[in-house]
Amino acid sequence: MMKIAEVAPQVQARLRQKDSEPVLSDNDHFIVDCSFKEILNPRELDAKLRHIPGVIGTGLFVGYANVAYVAGENGVERFSR
């Protein structure tokens, strides 16, 4: 997780746990949850995280969809490319 902090110093990273045990993916990889206040360049962040040895993927889903619906305090917003 130190490498994640090097790539994104503003991140709050924690190992996902259940019943005080690490949660593993279907392929037995650890899952790390990261919280960011703001992501200015999601594509760049995704690339930097993926270049960390051991990182299999991110939850940023950069380039996967043309439309996104995001729920927030003011309701649901639609974003499109």
DOPA-6681 format. One record per residue: x, y, z of N, C-alpha, C in turn. Coordinates in steps of 0.02 Angstrom, whole numbers, plus 50000, padded with zeros to 5 digits. Example, Ala and Ser with C-alpha at 12.3 -4.5 7.8 and 13.67 -1.06 7.14 Angstrom:
% residues 2
506604971650390506154977550390506604983550390/506424988850354506844994750357506455000250394/
% end
This chain:
% residues 81
500414994150000500005000050000500435006350000/501065005550018501525011250016501625013649945/501635008949897501715010849827501115014849803/500515013149827499925016949808499985024049834/500225024949895500315031649923500845035549886/501355032149858501865035649818501555038349753/501115034449723500795036449660500275041849673/499905041249728499365045849743499405047749818/499805052749835499895054549905499255056449942/498745058649907498115060849939497645055049954/497845048949938497405043149946497365040750018/496785038250036496695034550098496575027350077/497055022950090497015015950069496945011450130/496525006350122496455001450176496324994550146/496584989550179496464982650159495754980750178/495364978450129494674976550144494674970350189/494264970650242494244965150290493524963350306/493434957050326492794954650352492954950050409/492644951250466492774947250526493524947150543/493844952950536494564953850552495034949850507/494784947450450495194943750402495184947450335/495734947350298495744950550232495234947250185/494904951450146494444948950094494854947650032/494774941850001495134940049941494674939949881/494944941449823494564941149761494454933749742/494084932749688493964925849664494614922249647/495124926149630495774923249613496284923749670/496024924549731496434924749792496914930749796/496704936449770497094942549776496794946949831/497214950549867496974955249918496594960849883/496094963649917495724969349891495884975349935/496104980749903496264986949939495754992149918/495414995149965494945000549952495315007149959/495235011549909495565018049909495035023549904/495115028649946494675034449945495075040549924/494795044249877495105050449853494615056149863/494865061949881494435067849885494225069949815/494705069849769494565071949701495065068449655/494835066149598495275063149548495265067749487/495805071349477495835076249423495935072949355/496325067549352496455064149289496385056649299/495765054049293495655046849305496065042249260/496155044049198496535039849151497265039149174/497565044649194498265044649217498325040649283/497865041749329497875038149393497795030649381/497325028749339497225021649323497865018549296/498195021949249498815019349220499365018749273/499435023749315499955023449367499825017849417/499205016949437499035011549484499165004749452/498975003849389499064997449355499804995649345/500245000549347500964999249340501294997249406/500924997349460501204995049524501204987449523/501774984349536501794976949537501284974149587/500884969349563500374966249604499684969049596/499624975049566498964977849555498674974549492/498094971449501497764967949446497294972549409/496944976849444496474981449413496274986849461/495894991649436495634997049477494884997149468/494545000849509493825001649502493645007949465/494125010749429493995017149394493615016049328/493685010349297493325008549236493405013949182/494015016349173494155021649124494075018849053/493675022249013493585020448943493095014748931/492725012548981492265006948973491575008848948/491345014848964490655016748948490635023648917/490105024848878489985031448849489535035748892/489155032548937488695036048981488775033449052/488745037949101488765036049171488225039849209/487905036449255487405039449299487705039349369/487735045249400488045045949465487535048949514/487415045349569486955047849620487335052049670/487045057649689487355062049737486835065549779/487045070549816486595074249860486025077549823/486145079549760485645083049721485265078549673/485275072049684484935067449640485425063849595/485165061349539485565057549491485765062049433/486405061849416486665065749359486875060949305/486785063049242486995059049184487595062449153/488125058549142488735061049111488855056949047/489025060348993489175056748931489785059648898/490085055548855490685057748819490475061448757/
% end
